[in-house]
Amino acid sequence: MEAVNRKLIRPSLNEIKEQIAPPRRPPQQQKKPVPPDQTNAENFYYVKQMQAKTPMVFVLRDGETLHGVIEWYDKCCLKVNRTGEPNILLYKPCIKYMYKE
């Protein structure tokens, strides 16, 4: 019998690794969406209180409390109408917290 020259066919090492361990990254479809940068919740709250003319109490960083109704607001301040006292422009960084009276 004559010796036949046969070529040995063997899978490469990379192919075996791919079959054993699937890729570690999750598919792109299952990724959670990025939350929005701004929810506009603050603006919604101000508009709601302005429309209802809700009496509010503003507690400032120094402990002083002010009572009034929000007339308008912008990016950095609130205009508060007060009864029996002059209206006031409050800068938002000066407000510690506020609540409905």
C-alpha positions as CSV (number, residue, x, y, z in Angstrom):
1,M,0.0,0.0,0.0
2,E,1.2,3.4,-0.9
3,A,1.4,6.3,1.6
4,V,-1.1,9.0,0.7
5,N,-0.2,12.6,1.4
6,R,-3.1,13.9,3.3
7,K,-3.6,17.5,4.6
8,L,-4.8,17.7,8.1
9,I,-7.8,20.1,8.3
10,R,-8.2,21.6,11.7
11,P,-10.2,24.7,12.8
12,S,-8.2,27.7,13.9
13,L,-7.9,28.5,17.6
14,N,-9.9,31.8,17.1
15,E,-12.9,29.9,15.7
16,I,-12.9,27.5,18.7
17,K,-12.8,30.5,21.2
18,E,-15.8,32.1,19.5
19,Q,-17.8,29.0,19.7
20,I,-17.0,28.4,23.4
21,A,-17.4,32.0,24.7
22,P,-20.0,34.3,23.1
23,P,-19.2,38.0,23.0
24,R,-19.5,39.7,26.3
25,R,-21.2,42.9,25.2
26,P,-25.0,42.9,25.3
27,P,-26.7,43.6,22.0
28,Q,-27.4,47.2,21.1
29,Q,-31.2,46.7,21.2
30,Q,-31.3,45.9,24.9
31,K,-29.4,49.1,26.0
32,K,-31.5,51.5,28.2
33,P,-32.2,54.9,26.6
34,V,-30.3,57.8,28.1
35,P,-32.6,59.9,30.3
36,P,-33.3,63.5,29.1
37,D,-31.0,66.3,30.4
38,Q,-34.0,68.4,31.5
39,T,-37.4,67.2,32.7
40,N,-39.0,70.7,32.9
41,A,-40.7,69.6,36.2
42,E,-39.6,72.9,37.8
43,N,-41.2,74.9,35.1
44,F,-44.4,72.8,35.2
45,Y,-44.6,73.4,39.0
46,Y,-44.2,77.2,38.7
47,V,-46.8,77.5,36.0
48,K,-49.3,75.4,38.0
49,Q,-48.8,77.5,41.1
50,M,-49.0,80.8,39.0
51,Q,-52.3,79.8,37.3
52,A,-53.9,78.7,40.6
53,K,-52.5,81.8,42.4
54,T,-51.5,79.5,45.2
55,P,-50.3,81.2,48.4
56,M,-46.7,80.0,48.9
57,V,-44.1,80.2,51.8
58,F,-40.5,80.8,50.8
59,V,-37.8,79.9,53.3
60,L,-34.6,81.7,52.5
61,R,-31.0,80.4,53.2
62,D,-30.7,82.8,56.1
63,G,-33.9,81.4,57.7
64,E,-36.2,84.3,56.8
65,T,-39.6,83.3,55.6
66,L,-41.7,85.2,52.9
67,H,-45.3,84.7,52.1
68,G,-46.8,85.5,48.7
69,V,-48.0,84.3,45.3
70,I,-45.7,83.7,42.3
71,E,-46.4,86.3,39.6
72,W,-43.7,85.2,37.1
73,Y,-40.4,83.3,36.9
74,D,-37.4,83.0,34.7
75,K,-34.1,81.1,34.7
76,C,-32.7,82.7,37.8
77,C,-35.5,84.4,39.8
78,L,-39.1,84.5,40.9
79,K,-41.3,87.6,41.2
80,V,-43.5,87.2,44.3
81,N,-46.6,89.3,45.0
82,R,-47.2,89.9,48.7
83,T,-50.2,91.3,50.4
84,G,-49.6,94.3,52.7
85,E,-45.9,94.4,51.7
86,P,-44.1,95.4,48.5
87,N,-43.6,92.8,45.8
88,I,-40.2,91.2,45.7
89,L,-37.8,89.6,43.2
90,L,-36.3,86.5,44.7
91,Y,-33.1,84.9,43.2
92,K,-33.5,81.1,43.1
93,P,-30.1,80.4,44.7
94,C,-31.3,82.4,47.8
95,I,-34.3,80.1,48.3
96,K,-33.7,77.2,50.6
97,Y,-37.1,75.6,50.0
98,M,-40.7,76.6,49.4
99,Y,-44.1,75.1,50.1
100,K,-47.8,75.8,49.7
101,E,-49.2,77.9,52.5
